[in-house]
Amino acid sequence: MPRSVQPPRVLNIEDLRRAAKRRLPRVVFDYIDGGAEAELTLRANCRAFEAVTFRPRCAVATPACDLRTTVLGTPLSMPLILAPVGSSRLIYPRGEEVAARAAGVAGIAYALSTLSGCRLEDVAAASKGPVWYQLYLVGGRDCALSAIERAGVAGFSALVVTIDTAVAGMRERDFRNGVKELLSGKLGSMLPFVGQLLTKPRWLMSFLADGGLMKFPNVVIPGEGPMTYADVTTALGQSMVSWQDLGWIRKAWSGRIVIKGVHTGDDARRAVDAGADALVVSNHGGRQLDGVAPTLSMLPEVLVAVDDRIEVLLDGGVRRGSDIVKALCLGARAVLTGRAYAYGLGAAGEAGVARAVEILHADLVRTLKLLGCAAIAELDQSYIDVPADWPRE
């Protein structure tokens, strides 16, 4: 592992964030780091974990801690899944393959975004662990059906259907950094913004060596081929998933289905009725509708609605292993994290992703020992206090 991500330089996820900021152009770093509009929900997701406090059981001997769990019947070494992060190949060469490989080595699952710069077959081959495929309906139904079929053949064990992207969120940092202009291909429009790329020559050289601006090889539009990068915002606005779509998706996919983007008890019940095997309580990391409640605070409402009929996962704001513990105490089966490993990917590629997972693993063990709890399976609400105004399970 490179010294740049080893202790004492990197002790936590925030250290990886700073390292990624040093290596990446502003436009790429802010793509990872930013949220929608005023970024209220982005910040609230993290602050929600701060609002939950622990109730440790002291003088309890815990020489070893068992972090193992299963999600959708698949064993994981710890209750962590690497969430789908689109365009990871902008962050680091072959970024999706790199992240999937690190997840497999760690014994956890990796979820691949539809908007990946790497072929889904190559990502599946890169990982020794379970891989999930996240589905947008970009390119239309026929395009989605083709990707679903390919994912099944390649060995993806679950399909993650994202339901919270009726349009792309208003990510103001992207506009200020000139994403639209940089993608236009028009020199006059690009010039005011191209300097941020030139100030990061190491990133720029690796980006160009990896082929430059990629297309999306898993979004193959009939008669046209892979979707170009410039089509993303328009395509998302034309690819909304409705509950009715779950019918034909269920028929096309014989494996497990996870619905991602559930934020209320009503939608949780609809996910159960639609035949989901699991759901993710998610507000898209604060990147879609700004001003919604943090996911951790909505978890109890969703759990009541589901009533143990399907597994409930959570994402949003996870930066420490103690955050994972709090989510599990509230009733989540496991958590997904995107930014935490994306910062590692931006900082040092596979070594950075591995370091992010290592940090969260060490955090988990230390937190359990300090709580006096020998296994994550034993965690419950008796280990925490939650704000009085939160919904209750």
N, C-alpha and C positions, 0 to 999 in steps of 0.2 A: 504494500500500500504506500503511495507517495507520501513524503513527509508533509506535504501541504495539507493533508486531511488527517494527520495523526495528532494525538495529544502531544504537547499542550496547545497546539494551534487550533485544533477543532475538538471541542468538548461537548457541543450541543448542536442542535439543528440551526440555531441562529448563527453560529460560527460558519456552518456550511452556506447559509444564506449570504453572509458577507463575502465568502470566498467565491461564490457564484457571481456576485455583483462585480467583483474585480475582474473576472475572466470574460464575462459576457458583454456584448454591446447593450446599451440602455434599452433598445427596442426589444431585445430578446429577454433580458432580465425582467423588464416590466411586464412582459407577457406572462411570465411565471408568477411574479410577485403581486400583480395588480388585481383589482376587483372591479365591480360595476359601480358606476356613478360616484357617489361620495364615499364608497367603500365602508359604509356603516356595518353591513353584514359581515364583510371580511374581518373587521376588527372584533365584532361581537362574537363570532365563532370562537376566537381565542379567549376572549374575556369570560365566556361562559364557563370554561374549565377553571379559571381563577376563582369563580364564584362558588364552586363546589369545594368543600374542605374535608379532610380525612379525619377519621376516628380510629386511631391505631390501637391495637391490642399489644401492650408491651410485656416484656419478660416472657415472650413466647419463642421457643427455639425453632428456627426455620433454617436448618443447615443447607437445604436445597429447595428450589422452587420449580414447580412443574408448570411450564408455560404452554404446554401442548393443548390443542383443541381440534375440533373438526368444524368445517363450514360446508354445508351441503353434502355432508358425508365424506368430505375429503380431509385427511389429516394435515394439519399445519403445525409447524414448530412453535408458532406463537400466533396470537389472534390479530394478525396484521396482513393486509392485502395492499399491494401497490396499485393505486387508483389509475384509471385511464387519464393520461395527459397527452392531448393532441399535439402534433408537430414536435415531438421530442427530438426528432432528427435535426431541428434547428438548434437545439440546446447542445447536442454532442453528436458526432458522427455515428450513424447507425444507432441512434439513441434508444429506440424501442427494443432492439435486440439486446443492447447493453443492459438495460434495466431488467428485462426479463431474465437474462442470464444471472444477474446478481440475486434476483428473487429466488430463482431455482436453487442456487447454491445455499441460500439461507433457509430453504424449506418452506417458503411462503408462496402465495399466489400472486400472479401479475395479471392485471386487466389491460388489454390493448384497446386503444381508441380506434374507432373507425377512421378518424383523421390522422392516421399514422403515415410516416414517411417510409416505412418498411413493410414488405409483404408479410401478411399474416402467417404464411407458411414458414418464413424465415424466423419470425419471432417465436413461433411454437417450437421450432427446432433448436432455438438458442437456449431454451429453458429446460431444466430437469424437473421442474415443479409444475403444479397446475397452472394453466393459463385460461383466462376468460376473454371473451370478445365483446366489446361494448358496441352497441348498434345505434347509429343515427340512420335516418331514412334519406340521407343525402343521395341525390342521383335518381331517386324514385324507387318504387317497389321492386321492379325487376333487378335493379342494381343491388338492393338490399338482399333479395333472395339469393343472388349469386354469391354474395359475401357470406351469408348464413351457410350455404352449402359448402363453400370452401372451408369455413371455420370448423364445421363438423368433420370433414375429411382430415383436416390438419391436426385434430385432437383437442380442440378447445372444449373444456368441460362445462362451461356455463355461458349463457348469452346475457349480457347486461343491457337492458333497454332503458335508455335515458329519456325521461318524460318532461324535463323542465326547460326545454330549449325551443319554445315556439318561435322565438327569434333570438338572435345573438344579443347578449347583454351589452349595455352601453359602457364599454371599458375605455374610460377617458384617456388613460395613459397611452393606449394604442393610437388614438387619434393624435395626441400631442407629439408622439414619437414618429408620426408620418408613415404608419403601416400602409395605408392606402396608397400613398405616393410612392413608397419604395417598391410596392408590388405592381405599379402602373407600367413600368418599363419605359417611361418617358423621362429622358434625361433632365429636362427642365424642372419637372415636378420632383424628381429624386434628389437633386443637388442640395437643397437645404437640409436634408436628413441623412445623407450618405456619410457624413463625417463621423457619426457615432459608430459606424462599422469600421472605418479606417483607424480609429483609436484603439481597436482591439485586434491587432494583426495576427496574433496566435489563433484566436477564434476564427478570423476570416480565412486564414490559410487552410485550417482544418475543414471549414464549411465548404470552401471551393473544392478541396480534394475529395470531399464526400459527394460531389456532384452539384453543389450549389442548391438553389431553390428547388425542392423536390415536388413531385406530383403525389397524389394519393393512390397508391397501387391497389388499395382494397375498395376503392370506389370506382369501379370500371363502368363507365356509361356506355350503353349499347350504341355502337356505331361511331363512338368518339374516343374511347379508350379511357385511361385514368384521368380523374378530375384534376384540373390544375389548381395550384395553391390560391390563386386570385379569386377563385369561385366560392370560397368558404362561407363568407357572410351571407351572400345571396342564397347559397344552397341551404344553409340552416333555416333561413326564413321560409323556405319552401318545403321543409321536411318535418313538420310537426308530427309527433306521434300522438294518436288518439287512443282511447281505450278500445275502440273498435279494431284498431290495427293489431292489438294483442291476439285477436282470433287467428288471423292468417300467420302471424309470427309463431304462435304456438304450434300450428300445423306444420310449419316449415322446419321447426327446430325440435328434435327429439330429446335434447338434454335439458338441464336445469335452466330456469329463467329467473333473473334477478331484475327487479324494477328499481331503477335509481332516480332519485329526485322526489321521493315522497316526503311531504313536509307537514301533513295534517293527518288526524285520525280518519277523516272521511276518505282521503286518497289511499290510506293504508288498507281500509276495508275493500276498496275497489281493486287494489292490487291482489288481495287474497281472492276476491271473486273472479279476477281475470286469470287465475291459475298460476300466479307467481310462486316460486319456491322460496324466495327470499326477497327482501327489499332493503334499500339503502336510504336511511333518513339523511337527506342531502339538500343543501341549497346551492349546489354547484360551487362550493368554496367561496360564496359571495360574489360570483362572477355573472350572475343572471339578474334576478330581481333584487335590487337593493332595498333594505328596510324590512326584510323578513326576520323572524326570530332566529337565533342561533340554533343549530341542529341539536346540540346537547339538551337544551331546554325543552325541545319538542319530543325528545325520545320517549318520555313517559306516556304522553298522549298516544303516540303511535303504538306503543307496546300494549296499552289497554285495548285499542281498537283491534289489534292482531290477535290477542288472546292466545298466544303460543301456537297459532296455526301454521305460521311460517317463521323462518329465521329473520331476525332484524339486525342489520348492520348500520354503521354510522360513519359519515365522513364530515370534514369541516373543522379546521382549527387544531388538528392534532400535531403537536410539535414536540411532545415529551412522552416518555413511557407512562408517566403518572397520568397523562390525559387518557391514555388507553385504559388504564385501571379504572378511572372514574366512569368512563363510558360503559365498561363491563359491570361495574357496581350498579349502574342504573338499569342494566338489563340487555345491553347490546351483546350480540354473539361475538363480534369482532369489529374492527374498524378498518376503513380504507384511508390512506393518506396519499396526497398528490404532491403538494408543494415540498414536503419534507424530503422526499427522495429526489424531486426535480432540482432542488438546490444542490444536492449531492452530485447529480448528473451534470449540472452546469459547472460545478467546481472541479470535478476530476473524473468524469465518466463513470465507468463501472466501479472503480475504487471509491468514488464519492457516494454512489448508491449503496454499496456495501457498508461504508462507514455510517450512513444514515440509519440503516437497519441495525447495525451493531450498537449504535447509540441508543436506539429505542429498546433494543433487547436488554442492554445493561440497565437502563432506566427501569424497565419492568421488573427485573429481578430485585434490584435495590428497593423499589417501592413496596413490593410484596413482603420482603424481609422486614422492612420498617413498619409495615402494617401488622406483622405477626400472622401472615397468611401464607400457607405452603403451596397453594395452587390457584390458578386463575378460576378453576371450576368452583372454588369455595367463596369467591367474591359475591357480595350482595350489598344491599343498601345499608346494612348495619355498619359498614366501614366508612360511610360518608354522611355529611350533612349537606342538604341542598337548600337554596333560597326558598323562603316561605311562599313566594308568589309564583313559583314554578308549578306547572301541571303535575299532578301526582299519578303514579301508576296504580 
